[in-house]
Amino acid sequence: MSIPEEEVGLLEDLVNDSVDHRGNLAVRSSTGGWRSASLIIGVEVAERFAYVGIACNMITYLTEQLGQSTANAAVNVNTWIGTASTLPIIGAFLADAYLGRYRTILGSSLIYILGLGLLTLSASITLMGSSENRKPSFLMNVLFFCSLYLVAIAQGGHKPCVQAFGADQFDSDHPKERLARGSFFNWWFLFLSGGIAISILVMVYIQSNVNWAFGFGIPCLFMVMALAIFFLGRKTYRYPKRTHEKNNNGFVRIGRVFFGAIKNRKLMNLNKAMLLGEEGVEPCSNMDAKGLVRLIPIWITSMVSMIPYAQYSTLFTKQGVTVDRRILPGLEIPPATLLSFVSISVLISVPIYEHVFLPIARKITKKPNGITMLQRIGTGMMLTCVNMVLAALVEAKRLRIAEEHGLIDKPNVTIPMSIWWFVPQYMLVGMIEVFGLVGAQEFFYDQVPTELRSIGLAFSLSALGLSNFLSGLLIIVVDWATERDGGHSWFNNNLNRAHIDYFYWLLAASTAIAFFVFVFISRSYIEVEDYEKVFTMHHILTQFSGHTLFDNNSACHLLPDVKLLSADHTGERTINTDDDDNKNVSVMRMKIVVSKQELEKLLQGWSFHEMVYQTLEKQTLLSDDDNLQCKDQESNV
């Protein structure tokens, strides 16, 4: 019996993996898409305005209002930013396992507002004390740092969930929406950069020329606005379908695989958890677990390459204090304002990337995305290395000018060097974000199981967060090593006697090493979309053969790319000895009799099903044991 066309249209309009605010299957035409994503972008713009409004000039507050040294202030800022960027792992876990992204965002927003409110109170009391020439008391320092870390905790829940929730508004199984989701990450970052640029320009001016209480109070109001915008859009959102069945909890499923692998510790790979019939372990769980393990090397190299990123809001800012900050006659800018050039660079780079770079890349590579996500991340790493070299050269020039004018021991005298010399390195940071950070966010979101996508984004954020911790640790070690035996620290409070340029050369070298390791690792990485096709194809072919995935005697491989890797029926890599440049399916120890129609039914929508047809029509494949022939005839399955 045929299905009426109107019912077919209605079924196609449903989004299988999402529900609306009432818990019914989401309707594509009335939920999600750019309409909902735009509201979520607005929420994040307001949140970034609030966060950056307190973060961009924090080192100035610590040194001038709380009286900390440059090294201590830099370590404190790095530690706080590192905490704020690492806690998303916990926030994402709570969201994906228990609360859901929507509830996590609401709760985090309330904590955010509380933290910013207490921060404003702390700054107000400190301001009153400074007017009476009193140093901040111990209790005031405790209040300040407690409120600051409340903001970090709130960001830990807010940051990964908002971006993942925004990407959830696009159906990855719908071709047009999948492409739109790729653009979403770019435009997300574009609008965020606009909000960040405005925040830096406005908030740094207020903090430097009005007072710090207003400078922290305004971000609090923006966070209230973010919560209001988010709540207003609740009826248009698509919510990821959740289940309370134990076996469908992503953490439980994947945890069973690792438990099985540990239990059978004499077995050397995760496939054994599946092949030995470990209770509760399904093939898809095995693949998801292996996918997470494969992300770890990428994550580590990304983390090392992000260490220079920690310097942009600390050491770069302190350098700017020492030079001529006049951009026009009579107009002097605060040094932290230079961070706005990062956002300006992003505002310029994203449209160029979308409308110039990608079309050219698509023509060259013949790929819908132009370049792979890993190539995008690698480009960001390479630019980071170049930027550290540039920063080292600019700092060496600053020190040379200070020496030529006899200003080495006069740290409070402005060095006759224009602040414009620092602009190129800030502009490069914007390009690094467009390639490296956005690429990492899309990569870690895309390469994890659907129900763990908040964790995927938290992976990306935690790499940035831990890089801040590593930066702080590196500063402590270098400061100790260079100051001992009566030497001058590379981070001397008198920056004219410091050697930050040496530190930048050190970071350039470490980033270069991370880049080459990343290139080596990424050459053997198979992205999840192809990996899933490999796994599903094994499943289909072994079913046709009368074998199952649990049968060690079946050995069906799909070669996704003969120039790279092949995989056997368990998902393990095998060496491909075929010199043919065509993709092919090799079948060993089994006979497959299947028709085009049957394969088309099974592989409908797969872009590579034509190569399967061609293989079955043209290839005669031999194994070591049998002479097997693939025929184009009706399936007997």
Secondary structure, DSSP 4 states (H G I P E B T S, - for coil): -PPPHHHHHHHHTEEEEEE-TTSSEEETTTSSHHHHHHHHHHHHHHHHHHHHHHHTTHHHHHHHTS---HHHHHHHHHHHHHHHHHTHHHHHHHIIIII-HHHHHHHHHHHHHHHHHHHHHHHHHHHHHHHTT-PPPHHHHHHHHHHHHHHHHHHHHHHHHHHHHHHTTS-TTSHHHHHHHHHHHHHHHHHHHHHHHHHHHHHHHHHHHT-HHHHHHHHHHHHHHHHHHHHHTTTT--EE-----GGG-HHHHHHHHHHHHHHTTTS-STHHHHHTT-TT--HHHHHHHHHHHHHHHHHHHHHHHTGGGGGTTTHHHHHHHTEE-EEETTEE--GGGGGHHHHHHHHHHHHHIIIIIHHHHHHHH--TTSS-HHHHHHHHHHHHHHHHHHHHHHHHHHHHHHHHTT-TT-TTSPEEEEGGGGHHHHHHHHHHIIIIIHHHHHHHHHTS-GGGHHHHHHHHHHHHHHHHHHHHHHHHHHHHHHHGGGPPPTT-SSTTT--HHHHHHHHHHHHHHHHHHHHHHHTT---HHHHHHHHHHHHHHHHHHT--TT-TT-EEEEEEETTTEEE-TTS-EE------SS-EEEEESS--EE-HHHHHHHSTT-TTHHHHHHHHHH---B-SS-B---EES----
